[in-house]
């Protein structure tokens, strides 16, 4: 009994260290939490796999509660417990499961480290030679990106905000010490002087403890002040982190920003760069074309620089809807819509045609970001990584509409109707994305740029672009 109590106290001490760690970043702490679970299993005196699994679950829950604001802690621990639950069903002895736990912990730690490295590599790939990076707080992923940028010959120097937390600890000086050991030229900038120095930077890199479902991030102070200064100086802000930091669980109204941390809104951020790539409507010109099996499967992603389809200016909405209705009836298929910036214009134009109920199932207007996730089932990763105005989000809306109404075809639309005044977003009015998904894996996404600040005109243009895209898709497959 005494031996068990000693083991339990030992694990409790390890959990307390995780709870009180204010030196390391979220990814490091998540890996440390995984190792604590491994030590819990090693020290356990459980006699059966079920008892051992119960102790491991309790340990994982305690670790998650210890750092509730760090998304990767919960992400990796939930992954661990899920896989262990399956393994426990096939384990006959506690020792057998204990061995599985050790192997799985090592595997997930390695996967977390890989994600950090690849996210850093993706961030470096966006750098030009001779770049000057300005950063705030202490992120292990940003540190790795700086190391790789130095080795690639793309980094001139780093400006590190002093980043003094409420306890008086300077994360900027800690980062500078780590960078100097790599031979990197780094200057620590007092937090209240960041605005004077930000114009000397090529790019701002921020880490993140959490990426929330609206695309905002939670990161150490003074990340918000640096991002605001960057906007004034017209310097882009990239978030460099692993996708494990996407908070899939917390409703926006339940988010608590603890002392020493900032919440940085999505409209101050240029892109979120993870091991899966870079996302964001302003992430620069990229066009990706991919075939996914079969003549009916097409995926096209076009950036905001792509023009509105030429045919949109030469055909009436009435003619477009007639073409759509004719093809859907001939194919015995139906349609659903999820539109945002267009504000219901797409559904309005479709239902102007008599008899539209024969092929139009319905539509939804998820205007707020929270509605996009809750009503249409948009994945938190999509919204957080790519932003609310992106081709990826339009495609997700189209797919969500299709699933919600159980239809063959779905239209998705998102954009910025304008006007420019009264908005904080750096994205221009008249920027939009429309998408169509259909049977056989068909998916097409097109960017729209109207060049107009007129709200009504842009809403109509987004709606027409969506109808053009669907009409052309149906006729192409005829």
N, C-alpha and C positions, 0 to 999 in steps of 0.2 A: 504493500500500500504506500509505504514511504517512497519507494522507487518510482511508482506511478505519479505521485504528487510532485516529485522532483522533476520528472520529465514534463509534466503539465506546466509547472512553473517556468521551465526552460523555454517552452514554446511561447508562453505568455510574454516572456521577456523579449523574444524575437519579434512578436507582433507589436509590442510597445515601441521597439526601435523603428519599425516601419511607420508607426503612427507619428512618431516624433521627429522623423528625418526631414530636415529643412534644407539639406545640402544638395541632394541629388534630384534629378528630374524624374518625370513620371515613368518613362520607359525603364530607367534603371531600377526604380522602386518596384515596378511590376515584375521585373525579373527577380528581384530580391524576394518578393512575395511568393513567387513560384518556388523558390529554393526553401523558403520557410515551410511550405506545405510538404516538400520533400523531407525536411528534417522532422516534421511532425510525424510522418509515416515511419521514419527510421526509429524514432524514440517510442512509438506506440507499443503497448503491450496487448493490443487487441487480439483476441483468440480466433476470430472468424473474419472473413472478408467483409461481411456486412458491418461488423463493429468498426473495422478499420475505415471503411468508406464513410461511416457516420462521423468518425473523428476528423477525417480529412475535410468533409463538408463543413463541419463546425469551424475548423481552422480557416478555411477559405472564406466563409461568411464573416468571421472576425476580422480578417485582413481587408476585405472589401469595406466593412464598416470603418476600419481604421483610416482609410484614405478615400472617402466617398467622392471627392472632387477629381480623382484621377481615373479617367475612363479606362486606360489600359490595364490597371490593376483588376478591375472587374472583368474586362474582356478576357484576359488570359486565364484567370481563375475559373471563370464559367466554362471555358473551353476544357480546362483540365478536369473539372468535376464531371462534365458531360461524358468525356471519353472514359474516365474512371468508372462511371456508373455502368457503362457497357462492359468494361473489363471485369468488373466485380461479378457479373452474372456468370462468367466463364471461369472464375477462379475458385478452386476448391479449398485453398488454404490462405491464411492471412499473409504468410511469407511470400506466396506466389504473387498476390496483389501488390505487396510492398515493393517487389522487384519491378513490377509494371509501373508503379508510381515513379520510381527513380528514373526509369527510362523515359517516361512521358515528360517529366519535369525537364530533363536535359534537352529533349526534343523541342519543347515549347520555348525554352530559353534561347536555344539556337535559332528558332524561327523568329523570335522577337529581335534578336541581334541582326539577323538577315534583313528584316524589314527596315530597321534603322539604317543599315548600310545602303540598301537600294534606294530608300527615300532620299538619302544624302546624295547618292550618285545622280538621281533624277534632278535634284536641285542644282548640282554643279553643271549638269548638261545645259542648263538655261543661262549660264554665265558667259559673258564675253571676257576675253583676255584683259587683264588689268583692272578687274572689278574691285570696288570698295564696298564692303558689306557693313551695314549698321545693324546691330542686334540689341535686344534687351532681355533681361533675365538670363537664366542658365539652362540651355537645352542641350542634352546629349546628342540629339540628332543634328542640331545646328553646329555643334562642335565637330562632329564627324564630317559634316559637309564642308566646313572650313578646312579641315585637314586634307580632304580629297581635292578641294579647289587649289590649295597650295601646291600639292603634288602635281596637279594638272597644269600648273602655270597660269591659272586664270585669276588668282587672287593677289591683289596689290597690298591691301591691308584691311584690318577690321577695326571698326569703331564699336566699342561696347559701352552701352549705358551703364552707369554705376550700379543701378538696380538695387538700391538699398531697401531691405524689407523692414517691417515694423520692429523686428528684433535688432536692427542695426547691422545686419550681415550684408555685405556687398557681394552680390552674385556676379556683378560685372568684373570685379577684381579676381574672383575665383576663375571665371572664364578666361580672363586675360592671362593668368598664370598658366592655365592649361594650354592656351594657344602659343604662348612664348616658348613653351617646352617643345613645340613643333616647329620653331623657327619662324613663326608668323608675326609680322609687324602689327601690333595692336595698340590702340589708344583707348583709355577709359575716359568716358565723358560724363561729367556730373549730370545728374538727372534733370536739373533745372536749366541746363545749357544745351539740351539735345536739339532744340529748334535752331540754334545757331550753327550746328554742325551737320544737320541732316542733308543739306544740299551738296555736301562733299561726297555723299554716298551714291553708288550706282543703284543699289538695291537694298531693301530692308529684309532681313530674315528674322522671323519669329518662330519660336517653338510653340507648343500647345500642350496643356494638360488635358484639355477637352475641346473637341469641335462639336458645337451644339447643332441641333436639327435645323436651325435657321441660318447656319453657315458662320455664326459668330464663334469666337474662341475664348477660352479662359486660359490666361497665361500670367506669369509673374509680372509685378510692376517693374518698370513703367511702360508696359507694352502699349497701352491705350494712348498715352501721351506721345510716344514715338510714332505710332500709326497716324495720329492726327497731324503731327509735324510733317510726316512724309507726304500727306495729302497736300498740305500747303506748299510744299516744295516740289510737288508733282514727281515724287519718287514712288515706285511700285513697292508693295509689301507682299512678300510671299510667306506663307506659313509652311514650314518644313516639319513634317511629322509622319508617323505611321498611321495606317488606317485603323489600327486598334484604338486610336484616340477619339474616334467618332463616338459620341455619347448617344447610344440608341435607346436609352431608357428614361431619361429625365425630361419631363414636360418643361417648356420654357418658363412657365410661371412658378416652377418649383426650383429653378436654378438659384443656388446661393453662391455668391462670389466671396470667398473667405478673405480675411485681412492678408495683405501682401500679394493679392492677385487682382488682375483686371479682366473685365469682359470687353473684348474688342468686336464691334459690330462688323457684319459681313461686308458692308459697303465701303469699309476702309481697307479691305483685303483684295489683293490682286489675284491670287491663286492659292490653292492648297496643294502642296506637292507631297505625295506619299509614294510608297513602294509601287503603287499601281499607276503612277504617272501624275501629271499636273492637270488640275481642273480649275475652271473659272472662265467667265465670259470674256475677260480681258487678258487671257493668258497668252495671247499672241496668235498670229496666223498659223493654223494647223488644219489640214484636211486629211481625213482618214477614210479610206474606202475599203470595205471588207466584204467578201462573199462568204456566206454561211450555208452553203450546200443547196444547190438547186437553182433553176432559172428564176424562181419566184422569190428568192431570198436576196434582198439587197439592203445594205446598210451604208448610208452616206452621211457624214458629219461635215457641215460647212460652217465656217466661223461667221461672226457678225459682219465681216467685211463683204460677204456674199450678197449680191443684189437681190431684191425681190424678183421672183420669176417674171420674165418679160411678158408672158401671156396674161399676167394679172392686170395689166393696164389696158388690155385690148379685148376683154371679154366681160360681160355683165355677170353679176351674181346670179341672176335668174337663169342664164344659159349654163353656168357652172353647175347649179343645183339640178337642172334638167339632165345634164350629162351624168352626174353622180347617181340620180334616181334611176335612170335607164339602165346603167350598168349593174347597180345593186339588185334591181328587180330581175334582170336577166340571169344573174348569178345566184339568185335566191339567198341573198346575204343582207345583213343589216349593219347599222353604224351607231356608235356612241361618241360623245365628245367630252373632253375635259379642257376647258379654256380658262385662262386667267386674265391677262391684260386686255383681251378682246371684250371682256365683260358681258358675255352672252350673245355677242353679235353673230358668232358662227351658228349657234342653235337657232337664233332668230331668222337668219337667212335660209337655213335648211327647212324650217317649219313654215316659211312663207309659201311653200309649194303645197297645193292641195294633195291630200293622200299620202303625205310624208310619213304617217304612222306605219305604212306598209314596210318601210325600210329604215326608219330612224327610231331607235329604241329610247334614246334620252340623252341628257347632258348634265354636267355638273360644273359649278363655278368655284373651284377652290382658290380663293383670292389670297388669303393669308398663307404664310409658309406652314403654319401649324395645320391648316385645313388640307394642304397638299399631302401631308403625311397621314393625317388621321382619316380623311374622307376617301382618298384615292389610293392610299397604301404606298406612297412614295417612300423608298428606303432612306433611312437617315444618312447613309453613306452618299447617296446620290445628291441630296440636297446640300449636305455639308461640303462635299468635295467639289461639286461643279457649280453650285450656286442656283438661285431661283430662276435666273435668266440664262439659260444654256440649252444647247441642243440635247444634252443628256436628260435634262429635266423635262423638256417637251416630249421626248420619246417615252419617258417614264409615265407622264400624264396620259399619253395615248394608250399605252399598255394598260394603265390603271383603269381608264374608261372602258376599255374592251372587256376587262375582267369583271368590273363592277356591274356592267349591264349585260354580260354574257353575249357579246356580239362578235361578228366576224372581223369587223374593222373598228379602229379607234383613231380619233384625231386628238392631238395634244397641242396646246399653244401656251406660250409664256412670253412676256416681253415688258418693255417700259413704254407706256403710252404717252407720258409727259403730262404737263409741260416741264421744262427744266427747273423752273423756280419752285422752291419749297421742298426739293428733294435733296437728300444727302448723298445719293448714289453717284459715283463717278461715271457710270455707264450712261450713254446718250439716250435721250428720248428718240423713239423710232426704232430702237433695237429690239428685235424679237426673234423667236425660234418657233417653227411649226413642225409637227411630226405626224406621220401616218404609220400605223402598224396594221397588219392584216394576216390572213391565213398563210400557211406555209412558211412562217418565219419572216414574212415581208416586213421591212422597216425602213423608212426613209425620213431623214431629218434635214431641214433646210433653214439657214439663217436668213433673216430679213433686215434690211436697213432702208428706212424710208427717207431719212434726211430731213424729217419734219419735226417740229415741236408741237404740232397741233394734236391734241388728245383724240378728238373724234376721228380725225383723218387717220391717225395711226391705228386705232382700234379697228377701223374698217379695213385698212390695209392688211393687218394681221389676219383678219377673218378671210379676206379674199385669197391671201397667200395659202391658207390652209385648204380652202376649197380647190384651188388650182392643183395643189399637191395631190389631193385625193383623186380628183378627176383624171389627172395624168397617170396616176398609179393604176387606177381601174382600167383605163384604156390600154395601158401598156401590157396588162395581164390578160386582156381580152383574146 
